[in-house]
């Protein structure tokens, strides 16, 4: 009896995680886009090899733009898109210091987006299990009402 209940519970967790895969994909796309646009903004803003404070502040508008576009185009909630876009940038500083090109910045942004999606997925996983939400309701988690 206990193994049957455990099996049902594990299937429920697995199905819930499958229903939340859209958050993972969206955060990876936002992270990669943020990495690409931020590195392009740094290249454009920095005319010399040194990045001044003004150039840094100008380049930090790029993740905000990606967050807003992710919110509008991908129909994800703003409180998922903006932190993912902006928290990707500090993770890219280490790659940028090494002199990486745009390709490696996009890969780093995608990896950062993957790890930044995990708290949101965990939140919706626990919320779905605790409140016994249906799979259809969980599939709408994190999306804006259109």
Helices and strands as residue ranges (DSSP letters): H 2-19, H 21-45, H 53-59, H 61-73, H 78-97, H 102-130, H 135-139
